[in-house]
Amino acid sequence: MLHVKNLHTSVEGKPILQGIDLKVSAGEVHAIMGPNGSGKSTLAHVLAGREGYDVTEGTVTYKGEDLLSLAPEERAREGVFLAFQYPVEVPGVSNKLFLKTAVNAIRKHRGEEPLDAYEFLTKLRSILADLDMEEKLVSRELNTGFSGGEKKRNEILQMALLEPSLAVMDETDSGLDIDALRAVADGVNKMRAHDRAFVVVTHYQRLLEYVVPDVVHVLMEGRIVRSGGHELAIELEERGYDWLREESN
Amino acid sequence: MSSSTETIQKIADQAYSAGFVTDIESEQLPPGLNEDTVRFISAKKKEPEWLLKWRLDAYGKWLEMTEPTWAHVRYPAIDYQDIIYFSAPKSNADGPKSLDEVDPELLATYEKLGIPLHERAALAGVAVDAVFDSVSVATTFKERLSDAGVIFCSFSEAVTDHPELVKKYLGSVVPVTDNYFAALNSAVFSDGSFVYIPKGVRCPMELSTYFRINAAKTGQFERTLIIAEEGSHVSYLEGCTAPMRDENQLHAAIVELVAFDNAEIKYSTVQNWYPGDAEGKGGIYNFVTKRGKCAGHHSKISWTQVETGSAITWKYPSCILLGDHSVGEFYSVALSNNMQQADTGTKMIHIGKNTRSTIISKGIAAGKGIQTYRGLVKVMKSAEGARNYTQCDSLLLGDECRADTVPYVEIRNNTAQLEHEASTSKISDDQLFYLTQRGIDPEDAVHLIINGFCKAVFKELPMEFAVEAQKLLEVSLEGAVG
């Protein structure tokens, strides 16, 4: 599904990612862990096509295509979804209208008829019920005045509606209380499927207690310094990152 | 250039779709203004002596006045002798008696603008008065309205058929000497719309006037007068377009509203005069005086405007809150793209006790557009318990435009409560990335964000026009979003 080869990226001339190699297959959940400033969020943004991140070396292949040549909206339509660490407030825009516009933009790309208001609402309601979310959330203005937990839940709702092939989750667990964390994790687990992959970027192990990863990678100073199974995450939780830093030096 | 600026620039440059010219024979005065011009217009309309006198008096006053220069707009001096003050389709010489007599060419023009005048095809629930250059060419649904006791006709007809009402209220809200353009209009106004809603009547349909400037070099000077008697209610909408021409054309209108006890007037404008081309050539100078008087207690006047057209906009729809507990509202979206300049806002004059006013202004500047909100909130000594809420937001699209907010406040009663909020923002790259990351086209993303910005105003428009306004905004921004 996703193949990152020797990826180097700089932001405003400053190198951040310095040779990332990552291979994610359909059906897998990969966790990317690492201390602050190690380049985790940069990786997430580069995959989604955020402007301002210059790829200086390396390639990213997604479903056999060159991902880096696509605009953000094209990546989204091809099934790449980024759950934002800081979902953006868009005042005055109804969440529902936004969701419908996004769903229909992706359907159009797939050559499907757009959903009309009724069909969309039916789909939306069934997903809200699945996720145990209140309809109130979608009647409000997009992320505007949402609590941290509401914003993250709204990201999960979008993910469920847009049914991506590759979901990149950028510190989705940050700033969540335990209930919100469980709700977010439940949402992700419900979406795990043989034809869908997840890249879960996180600073702490706690999300991974609920969303058990197949592979854990540790990112430090722009490089993956260690990969392993779920037990690696648990070890990090106990010992912190410093021992790995010493080892990798 | 960031991706948002590029998309924004692209959206802002779309063609003006109402820019065609109707080929129709007109009866025109030669350009120029003197006492004879005023006499000609008055004679043409077979006006009573008092009205001619009123006009001549206004003309005399106008001669002594000077053009205002305080607005934040720049334009070459207007040559008032180079303007045609009267132009009417020839076929309309004596005014059509019914819709069947209206020149098919005119009907086709309005059809093309999306305003079918045949009642069968007309917008359901909307009666239209169509003003073409200097005269009203058709008014729909007149009979149905008169069954309800509502008078809706051209200003000229009102002068003939309801002289007592015209005489009583003409100039009662906007005095002849109010300002330079008001004095000019009072001297040479040619037509417009007249509305009278009798006591206790809720007008059964939306009323609307559609203004069209067609002839070259012609100025349009119309007057609208709306009187809402005790306990009545009316919602009124005006729309405006003009052909694309290289020279500037002047539109100097007056709108006067009077609301008595418990009456409500909702006045909405979708202004799409030709804005000129991308280099600033041509376009309408829209210098308009609009004012409503809440004469009665618990009366309410609400102005909603969507201003996307005109090379220059100079207008301040205002409310005089005379009656106790009366309410004034002003909701505005104004857009300046390319070389457009808009200096617009409102005046809320609190005189009665416990009067309330709300001002929501959304200014959007793109290209090299200049956008100024200018507003006055004045609380007189008599206005115990007056309250005002003002919110002025500006959205800048691109790096070459500017937006200013100039609020004036005058308080002479210390029980007044005023709130003022203002903001200036840009469409952020974060917002654009967020929306495009969900598969939404960058242009659609910008439209979503702009519509969100304007939502507080759009929701005040009558339903059918809210959609229209949204589309108009998108079209007017074509090319501004990149």
HADDOCK unambig.tbl for C-alpha pairs under 7 A between the chains (distance, minus, plus):
assign (segid A and resid 48 and name CA) (segid B and resid 437 and name CA) 6.92 0.50 0.50
assign (segid A and resid 50 and name CA) (segid B and resid 433 and name CA) 6.74 0.50 0.50
assign (segid A and resid 72 and name CA) (segid B and resid 436 and name CA) 5.98 0.50 0.50
assign (segid A and resid 72 and name CA) (segid B and resid 437 and name CA) 5.38 0.50 0.50
assign (segid A and resid 73 and name CA) (segid B and resid 436 and name CA) 4.65 0.50 0.50
assign (segid A and resid 73 and name CA) (segid B and resid 437 and name CA) 5.31 0.50 0.50
assign (segid A and resid 73 and name CA) (segid B and resid 438 and name CA) 6.59 0.50 0.50
assign (segid A and resid 73 and name CA) (segid B and resid 439 and name CA) 4.25 0.50 0.50
assign (segid A and resid 73 and name CA) (segid B and resid 440 and name CA) 5.99 0.50 0.50
assign (segid A and resid 73 and name CA) (segid B and resid 441 and name CA) 6.38 0.50 0.50
assign (segid A and resid 74 and name CA) (segid B and resid 439 and name CA) 6.54 0.50 0.50
assign (segid A and resid 76 and name CA) (segid B and resid 437 and name CA) 5.49 0.50 0.50
assign (segid A and resid 76 and name CA) (segid B and resid 438 and name CA) 5.62 0.50 0.50
assign (segid A and resid 76 and name CA) (segid B and resid 439 and name CA) 4.77 0.50 0.50
assign (segid A and resid 77 and name CA) (segid B and resid 439 and name CA) 5.12 0.50 0.50
assign (segid A and resid 88 and name CA) (segid B and resid 430 and name CA) 6.73 0.50 0.50
assign (segid A and resid 88 and name CA) (segid B and resid 431 and name CA) 5.99 0.50 0.50
assign (segid A and resid 88 and name CA) (segid B and resid 434 and name CA) 6.61 0.50 0.50
assign (segid A and resid 90 and name CA) (segid B and resid 431 and name CA) 6.71 0.50 0.50
assign (segid A and resid 90 and name CA) (segid B and resid 449 and name CA) 6.70 0.50 0.50
assign (segid A and resid 91 and name CA) (segid B and resid 452 and name CA) 5.92 0.50 0.50
assign (segid A and resid 91 and name CA) (segid B and resid 453 and name CA) 6.64 0.50 0.50
assign (segid A and resid 92 and name CA) (segid B and resid 452 and name CA) 3.68 0.50 0.50
assign (segid A and resid 92 and name CA) (segid B and resid 453 and name CA) 5.69 0.50 0.50
assign (segid A and resid 92 and name CA) (segid B and resid 455 and name CA) 5.72 0.50 0.50
assign (segid A and resid 93 and name CA) (segid B and resid 448 and name CA) 6.56 0.50 0.50
assign (segid A and resid 93 and name CA) (segid B and resid 449 and name CA) 6.65 0.50 0.50
assign (segid A and resid 93 and name CA) (segid B and resid 452 and name CA) 4.45 0.50 0.50
assign (segid A and resid 101 and name CA) (segid B and resid 440 and name CA) 6.87 0.50 0.50
assign (segid A and resid 102 and name CA) (segid B and resid 438 and name CA) 5.58 0.50 0.50
assign (segid A and resid 102 and name CA) (segid B and resid 439 and name CA) 5.71 0.50 0.50
assign (segid A and resid 102 and name CA) (segid B and resid 440 and name CA) 5.47 0.50 0.50
assign (segid A and resid 105 and name CA) (segid B and resid 439 and name CA) 5.86 0.50 0.50
assign (segid A and resid 105 and name CA) (segid B and resid 440 and name CA) 5.75 0.50 0.50
assign (segid A and resid 106 and name CA) (segid B and resid 439 and name CA) 5.88 0.50 0.50
